[in-house]
């Protein structure tokens, strides 16, 4: 079994060997730029781990892992344009560094190349099945982004709607990558489905944790400004749960805070947190997060391989969810 660091190195070498160096430079340079901004390469590494669960030959899954990473960065590139985001991983976004039209066109060709790399899989793999899974994931990511944008102008978002949105926008690509990796490695249909459900539940739990850390995390450990979701009036699980369980006064106070422009962000964050604290919203959020984690590990346990082969996935999931608050 490969270690996570070994899979990261293997993927990084593959990425380096498959840079987009062709002409026209104005189309392909922005692709290399966003692909080389860094990050943990979580999605491609998880795909390789899904393959390695069943087969030691993880090199056979490298084209698919690159396809997943290209698609992920394509979605980030277009999301940044829609959000008018100036920074990505601390660096200028593609549309800021180059221009918006370049960002759109480079993103478009990235989507095409994600399929090109899927088609490089060895003949023994059922490529038609792999592409069907990939298509389902790609559609869900787009649907999740649309729901996220729709929520910005809605005041009636429900918790089930929010959970569905994060399942599509965040969890689907993690789940789909794991399932594709498993199938490349020779997993049965049942085991591949358990891998998918493991990834789906981990992805939802991960986003719920992100919601919690945005309000309650240590900024030095979290890596982002704490309270950013509150300042941006985002309808996170914490906000929606407060509107569900709070009394009329608490609901009205939160709604007013989330719908009123403020010149003092620190005061707004403090007031919103005080409402959360009065209703134990953090604890309720952590409880739901743990429920999704439990579902994830139940599916991992049901995969028909030796327990020691599953430890690397279990340990990585625990590391992802074990960030200190």
DACOR-V902714 format. One record per residue. N is the residue number from 1. RES is the residue in one letter. PHI is phi as a letter, one per 20 degrees, with the letter a starting at -180 (999 if undefined). Layout:
N_RES_PHI ; N_RES_PHI
//
This chain:
1_X_999 ; 2_X_f ; 3_X_e ; 4_X_g ; 5_X_f ; 6_X_f ; 7_X_f ; 8_X_f ; 9_X_f ; 10_X_f ; 11_X_f ; 12_X_g ; 13_X_f ; 14_X_f ; 15_X_f ; 16_X_f ; 17_X_f ; 18_X_c ; 19_X_f ; 20_X_e ; 21_X_d ; 22_X_e ; 23_X_e ; 24_X_e ; 25_X_g ; 26_X_f ; 27_X_e ; 28_X_e ; 29_X_g ; 30_X_f ; 31_X_f ; 32_X_f ; 33_X_f ; 34_X_f ; 35_X_f ; 36_X_d ; 37_X_f ; 38_X_o ; 39_X_o ; 40_X_e ; 41_X_l ; 42_X_f ; 43_X_f ; 44_X_f ; 45_X_f ; 46_X_f ; 47_X_f ; 48_X_f ; 49_X_f ; 50_X_f ; 51_X_f ; 52_X_f ; 53_X_f ; 54_X_d ; 55_X_b ; 56_X_f ; 57_X_e ; 58_X_f ; 59_X_g ; 60_X_f ; 61_X_e ; 62_X_f ; 63_X_g ; 64_X_f ; 65_X_f ; 66_X_f ; 67_X_g ; 68_X_f ; 69_X_f ; 70_X_f ; 71_X_f ; 72_X_g ; 73_X_f ; 74_X_g ; 75_X_f ; 76_X_f ; 77_X_g ; 78_X_f ; 79_X_g ; 80_X_f ; 81_X_f ; 82_X_f ; 83_X_e ; 84_X_l ; 85_X_f ; 86_X_e ; 87_X_c ; 88_X_c ; 89_X_l ; 90_X_m ; 91_X_c ; 92_X_g ; 93_X_f ; 94_X_g ; 95_X_f ; 96_X_e ; 97_X_f ; 98_X_d ; 99_X_a ; 100_X_f ; 101_X_f ; 102_X_f ; 103_X_g ; 104_X_f ; 105_X_f ; 106_X_f ; 107_X_f ; 108_X_g ; 109_X_f ; 110_X_f ; 111_X_g ; 112_X_f ; 113_X_f ; 114_X_f ; 115_X_f ; 116_X_g ; 117_X_f ; 118_X_f ; 119_X_f ; 120_X_e ; 121_X_f ; 122_X_f ; 123_X_g ; 124_X_f ; 125_X_e ; 126_X_f ; 127_X_f ; 128_X_g ; 129_X_f ; 130_X_f ; 131_X_f ; 132_X_f ; 133_X_f ; 134_X_f ; 135_X_f ; 136_X_f ; 137_X_f ; 138_X_f ; 139_X_f ; 140_X_f ; 141_X_f ; 142_X_f ; 143_X_f ; 144_X_f ; 145_X_f ; 146_X_f ; 147_X_g ; 148_X_g ; 149_X_f ; 150_X_f ; 151_X_f ; 152_X_f ; 153_X_d ; 154_X_d ; 155_X_d ; 156_X_c ; 157_X_f ; 158_X_e ; 159_X_f ; 160_X_g ; 161_X_f ; 162_X_f ; 163_X_f ; 164_X_f ; 165_X_f ; 166_X_f ; 167_X_f ; 168_X_f ; 169_X_f ; 170_X_d ; 171_X_e ; 172_X_f ; 173_X_f ; 174_X_f ; 175_X_f ; 176_X_f ; 177_X_f ; 178_X_f ; 179_X_f ; 180_X_f ; 181_X_f ; 182_X_f ; 183_X_f ; 184_X_f ; 185_X_f ; 186_X_o ; 187_X_f ; 188_X_f ; 189_X_g ; 190_X_f ; 191_X_f ; 192_X_f ; 193_X_f ; 194_X_f ; 195_X_f ; 196_X_f ; 197_X_f ; 198_X_g ; 199_X_f ; 200_X_f ; 201_X_f ; 202_X_f ; 203_X_f ; 204_X_f ; 205_X_f ; 206_X_f ; 207_X_f ; 208_X_f ; 209_X_f ; 210_X_f ; 211_X_g ; 212_X_f ; 213_X_f ; 214_X_f ; 215_X_e ; 216_X_d ; 217_X_f ; 218_X_f ; 219_X_g ; 220_X_f ; 221_X_e ; 222_X_f ; 223_X_n ; 224_X_c ; 225_X_f ; 226_X_f ; 227_X_n ; 228_X_f ; 229_X_f ; 230_X_f ; 231_X_f ; 232_X_e ; 233_X_l ; 234_X_f ; 235_X_e ; 236_X_f ; 237_X_g ; 238_X_f ; 239_X_f ; 240_X_f ; 241_X_f ; 242_X_f ; 243_X_f ; 244_X_e ; 245_X_d ; 246_X_f ; 247_X_f ; 248_X_g ; 249_X_f ; 250_X_f ; 251_X_f ; 252_X_f ; 253_X_f ; 254_X_f ; 255_X_f ; 256_X_f ; 257_X_f ; 258_X_e ; 259_X_c ; 260_X_c ; 261_X_f ; 262_X_c ; 263_X_e ; 264_X_c ; 265_X_f ; 266_X_f ; 267_X_f ; 268_X_f ; 269_X_g ; 270_X_f ; 271_X_f ; 272_X_f ; 273_X_f ; 274_X_f ; 275_X_f ; 276_X_g ; 277_X_f ; 278_X_f ; 279_X_d ; 280_X_l ; 281_X_f ; 282_X_f ; 283_X_f ; 284_X_f ; 285_X_f ; 286_X_f ; 287_X_f ; 288_X_f ; 289_X_g ; 290_X_f ; 291_X_f ; 292_X_f ; 293_X_f ; 294_X_f ; 295_X_f ; 296_X_f ; 297_X_f ; 298_X_f ; 299_X_f ; 300_X_f ; 301_X_f ; 302_X_e ; 303_X_f ; 304_X_e ; 305_X_c ; 306_X_g ; 307_X_g ; 308_X_f ; 309_X_f ; 310_X_e ; 311_X_f ; 312_X_f ; 313_X_f ; 314_X_f ; 315_X_f ; 316_X_f ; 317_X_f ; 318_X_f ; 319_X_f ; 320_X_f ; 321_X_e ; 322_X_d ; 323_X_f ; 324_X_f ; 325_X_d
//
